[in-house]
Amino acid sequence: MTAIPYIIERDFKRFFRYKWWLAGMISMNLADLFIMALVYTKMIKFVDYFRFFAPGITVTALFAAAFMIGREVNWEVRRDYYYYLLSLPVKHWELALGRVLSGALRGMVYMFPLLLIDFAFLGIPPLSQTLIILLTLFLLSLGISGLSITIAVSTNNFEKFAVMRGLTYYILFFCSTVFYPLELIKEISAQGVIPPFLAVMAEINPLSNGADLIRSFLLGNPPFNVKLIISIVVFSLPIAFISSFAYAKILRRQK
Amino acid sequence: MGEVLYVIERDVKMFLNHKILLFMRALWFIAQISLFGLIASRMVIVPNYFEYYAAGITITILYSTAVFIGYDIYEEAEHGIVEYLLSLPISRKKLAIGRSIGGGLRSFIYVAPLMGIVLALIGIRNPINFLLAFFSLFLFAFGVAGMSITVAMGVKSADKFDILMGALDALIVRLSTVMYPKAFMEQANPFYSELANFNPLTFASELFRWGAGIEQYLAFSPLLSALVIMFFFSIFTLIGIIFYERRLEGGGWQ
């Protein structure tokens, strides 16, 4: 296990080198919350949109930061950077696990200030609920990091990677309850305005479950259901395992 | 004029080479309208919000693609392509004018089909109004390209440029009437509403909506919007050209 902290440290240093990306994302997240959500609050009557959206933007931030690791991994695959990684006195599985873990931790670190904003505006939950939120979000971040790495190692063609990455990003982002409640999506789907599979996707989307878990503890709506956690576990653990396996396999294959 | 056309042609070709980026932007646009726009229109108390939002998103994509020229110019400076441009038998002024026109024109070429989709969805009630609005949006795209060139040539640190553009992109869209009518911005925070009064995206989206016949939420008269867009175009195109031309001399871009 000794090499994993070094891998995580390296990935964190690289993460904070993306100043432009961080600045853009922070501006975007804060502008979404303190400008867009505040204005929408005045336009929507059935829900306090600011309170509804705050957990959504927290999960979005987690998603964007954890998903970032895929870009780096794909770059390494395309540019033969893995030769350097293979020259390190690190076992393949340590490298693979370290990359997935660092992606997840980067997501958590980036998301944390937004979670604090949630607590500041929506209330601080009891310690047990806070721990459940943190643990579940970490699992979610692990799954997202794994998903991103799986996509990254599946091709060394940048164009294919960019399309796959973008499609995954948009599907998870827009077909979720980050912006709108699930009941509304289901209602619109039942009316035939959007295809029914989009409502199903929104329901099983891990981003929806992450946002709804925070809402259930901080807002009480939707009510807490253990299914929210189970679905995140079912998404994240296999993906984290598959991505570690795929990453280690790519390293071995290209050696 | 022929030399300017070559510069424009080069910029348009460079832009169309970003196939993946353009494809993803188009996908984002479709997702915004077909998912967010449709669902949000059922959430809000604003009648005809879908039409309102679709028109606003068209302006957002016009803005974000016109801004690309700044990134291209910045990359050219970073990769030493400016020297190649300077070696061409084209005067500095023509090069600068070509870049500014090319930056706006290429975004318009890209956005035109997407705009067509939106207009097919929301319809055009008065073709003459629409033509006037269309012409103003042309000027808007050139103005944004000029603004982007000014920033690209004015900021020498890559980090500062990216941070500035990222923050500008995040704020300029949200502090405009692209996504929501001004009356609701006023209710949420009068300061946001005040800032929207100085935002070119506000006036561009107002004009586009007026052109498409969505006049219910107009906060400014179309004449005022058109004048502001013309002012924006004149100032930033002029500054962009002068700045670009001056910086080119003596390695000012380095």
Chai-1 contact restraints between the chains, C-beta under 6 A:
chainA,res_idxA,chainB,res_idxB,connection_type,confidence,min_distance_angstrom,max_distance_angstrom,comment,restraint_id
A,K19,B,D159,contact,1.0,0.0,6.0,A-B,restraint_1
A,W20,B,D162,contact,1.0,0.0,6.0,A-B,restraint_2
A,W20,B,I163,contact,1.0,0.0,6.0,A-B,restraint_3
A,W20,B,G166,contact,1.0,0.0,6.0,A-B,restraint_4
A,A23,B,I163,contact,1.0,0.0,6.0,A-B,restraint_5
A,A23,B,G166,contact,1.0,0.0,6.0,A-B,restraint_6
A,G24,B,G166,contact,1.0,0.0,6.0,A-B,restraint_7
A,S27,B,G166,contact,1.0,0.0,6.0,A-B,restraint_8
A,S27,B,A167,contact,1.0,0.0,6.0,A-B,restraint_9
A,S27,B,A170,contact,1.0,0.0,6.0,A-B,restraint_10
A,M28,B,A170,contact,1.0,0.0,6.0,A-B,restraint_11
A,A31,B,A170,contact,1.0,0.0,6.0,A-B,restraint_12
A,A31,B,L171,contact,1.0,0.0,6.0,A-B,restraint_13
A,A31,B,R174,contact,1.0,0.0,6.0,A-B,restraint_14
A,I35,B,R174,contact,1.0,0.0,6.0,A-B,restraint_15
A,M36,B,R174,contact,1.0,0.0,6.0,A-B,restraint_16
A,L38,B,A188,contact,1.0,0.0,6.0,A-B,restraint_17
A,V39,B,Y180,contact,1.0,0.0,6.0,A-B,restraint_18
A,V39,B,F184,contact,1.0,0.0,6.0,A-B,restraint_19
A,V39,B,M185,contact,1.0,0.0,6.0,A-B,restraint_20
A,V39,B,A188,contact,1.0,0.0,6.0,A-B,restraint_21
A,K42,B,F184,contact,1.0,0.0,6.0,A-B,restraint_22
A,K42,B,Q187,contact,1.0,0.0,6.0,A-B,restraint_23
A,K42,B,A188,contact,1.0,0.0,6.0,A-B,restraint_24
A,M43,B,V44,contact,1.0,0.0,6.0,A-B,restraint_25
A,M43,B,V46,contact,1.0,0.0,6.0,A-B,restraint_26
A,M43,B,F184,contact,1.0,0.0,6.0,A-B,restraint_27
A,I44,B,M43,contact,1.0,0.0,6.0,A-B,restraint_28
A,I44,B,V44,contact,1.0,0.0,6.0,A-B,restraint_29
A,K45,B,I45,contact,1.0,0.0,6.0,A-B,restraint_30
A,E159,B,I20,contact,1.0,0.0,6.0,A-B,restraint_31
A,A162,B,I20,contact,1.0,0.0,6.0,A-B,restraint_32
A,G166,B,M24,contact,1.0,0.0,6.0,A-B,restraint_33
A,Y170,B,A31,contact,1.0,0.0,6.0,A-B,restraint_34
A,F174,B,A31,contact,1.0,0.0,6.0,A-B,restraint_35
A,F174,B,L35,contact,1.0,0.0,6.0,A-B,restraint_36
A,Y180,B,I39,contact,1.0,0.0,6.0,A-B,restraint_37
A,I188,B,R42,contact,1.0,0.0,6.0,A-B,restraint_38
A,V193,B,L38,contact,1.0,0.0,6.0,A-B,restraint_39
